[in-house]
Amino acid sequence: WRWQRLRGLSDSGPGALSEPETRIAYRLISRLHPDISIWFHQHLDVVDESGGSLAIERHFAALTDLRLARLPREPGSFVGWENHRFRAGTAFVVELPAGTLDSVTAARFARAVVAVTQR
């Protein structure tokens, strides 16, 4: 959705759905129509206001002790497509802290995933 060619750190590939992992995710999400999708990236240490349910994003940020912020929109992003296509659900990006998560932090993130998906 709204794909355009990007280069550099955000290389988009040669066309919409051109990358194998993107096609796999597209088929899975198109089949399941999930209520919530959480896309984990690294390393900005923030929950992105990704265009889905702000209440869910805010709740996840509070549970994980991450700040909530609106990051720049990448044209053709999966989260943007998912929020546009499946308006009854919500998709958002969690930018993990840099480095390896220790077991306590990983457990906190796991509990947050369970909490927001069981609302």
C-alpha positions as CSV (number, residue, x, y, z in Angstrom):
1,W,0.0,0.0,0.0
2,R,1.5,3.3,-1.2
3,W,4.8,1.4,-2.0
4,Q,7.6,3.4,-3.5
5,R,11.3,2.7,-4.1
6,L,13.6,3.4,-1.2
7,R,17.3,3.0,-1.0
8,G,19.9,3.0,1.8
9,L,19.0,1.7,5.3
10,S,15.3,1.3,4.3
11,D,15.9,-0.5,1.0
12,S,12.5,-1.4,-0.3
13,G,13.5,-4.0,-2.9
14,P,12.7,-3.6,-6.6
15,G,8.9,-3.7,-6.2
16,A,6.0,-4.1,-3.9
17,L,6.0,-7.6,-2.4
18,S,9.3,-8.4,-4.1
19,E,11.0,-10.0,-1.1
20,P,10.2,-13.6,-0.1
21,E,9.7,-12.8,3.6
22,T,7.3,-10.0,2.6
23,R,5.2,-12.3,0.4
24,I,5.1,-14.9,3.2
25,A,3.9,-12.3,5.8
26,Y,1.4,-10.9,3.2
27,R,-0.1,-14.3,2.6
28,L,-0.3,-15.2,6.3
29,I,-1.9,-11.9,7.4
30,S,-4.3,-11.9,4.4
31,R,-5.4,-15.4,5.5
32,L,-5.6,-14.8,9.3
33,H,-6.8,-11.1,9.5
34,P,-5.3,-10.8,13.0
35,D,-6.8,-8.5,15.6
36,I,-3.3,-7.4,16.7
37,S,0.1,-7.7,15.0
38,I,3.2,-6.5,16.7
39,W,6.2,-6.0,14.5
40,F,9.5,-6.0,16.4
41,H,12.4,-4.1,15.1
42,Q,15.6,-2.7,16.6
43,H,17.1,-0.4,18.0
44,L,15.2,2.8,18.7
45,D,13.8,1.8,22.1
46,V,10.3,3.0,21.5
47,V,6.7,1.9,20.7
48,D,5.7,3.6,17.5
49,E,2.3,5.3,17.1
50,S,1.8,3.2,14.0
51,G,-1.7,4.2,13.0
52,G,-3.6,1.4,14.7
53,S,-5.2,1.6,18.1
54,L,-3.5,4.3,20.1
55,A,-4.9,2.7,23.3
56,I,-3.3,-0.6,22.6
57,E,0.0,1.0,21.6
58,R,0.0,3.1,24.8
59,H,-0.8,0.1,26.9
60,F,2.1,-1.9,25.4
61,A,4.4,1.0,25.9
62,A,3.4,1.3,29.6
63,L,3.8,-2.5,30.2
64,T,7.3,-2.5,28.7
65,D,8.6,0.8,30.1
66,L,9.2,2.2,26.6
67,R,8.2,5.6,25.4
68,L,5.5,6.1,22.9
69,A,6.4,8.2,19.9
70,R,5.4,8.7,16.2
71,L,8.2,7.6,14.0
72,P,8.5,8.7,10.3
73,R,6.3,6.8,8.0
74,E,7.9,4.6,5.4
75,P,5.9,4.4,2.2
76,G,4.8,0.8,1.5
77,S,5.4,-0.4,5.1
78,F,3.7,-3.6,6.2
79,V,2.2,-2.0,9.2
80,G,0.8,0.8,7.1
81,W,-0.7,-1.7,4.7
82,E,-2.1,-3.8,7.5
83,N,-3.8,-0.9,9.3
84,H,-5.2,0.3,6.0
85,R,-6.4,-3.1,4.9
86,F,-7.8,-4.5,8.2
87,R,-9.3,-1.6,10.0
88,A,-10.9,-3.7,12.7
89,G,-7.5,-4.8,13.9
90,T,-4.3,-3.0,14.8
91,A,-0.7,-3.4,13.8
92,F,2.2,-1.5,15.4
93,V,5.9,-1.4,15.6
94,V,8.0,-2.0,18.7
95,E,11.6,-0.8,18.4
96,L,13.5,-2.8,20.9
97,P,16.5,-1.4,22.7
98,A,19.9,-2.0,21.2
99,G,21.8,-5.1,22.0
100,T,20.6,-8.4,23.5
101,L,17.6,-8.5,25.8
102,D,18.3,-10.0,29.2
103,S,15.9,-12.6,30.5
104,V,14.0,-10.2,32.7
105,T,13.4,-7.7,29.9
106,A,12.5,-10.5,27.5
107,A,9.9,-11.8,30.0
108,R,8.5,-8.3,30.4
109,F,8.0,-8.0,26.6
110,A,6.4,-11.5,26.5
111,R,4.0,-10.6,29.3
112,A,3.1,-7.4,27.5
113,V,2.4,-9.3,24.3
114,V,0.0,-11.6,26.2
115,A,-1.6,-8.7,28.0
116,V,-2.4,-6.6,24.9
117,T,-3.6,-9.6,22.9
118,Q,-6.0,-10.8,25.6
119,R,-7.9,-7.5,26.1
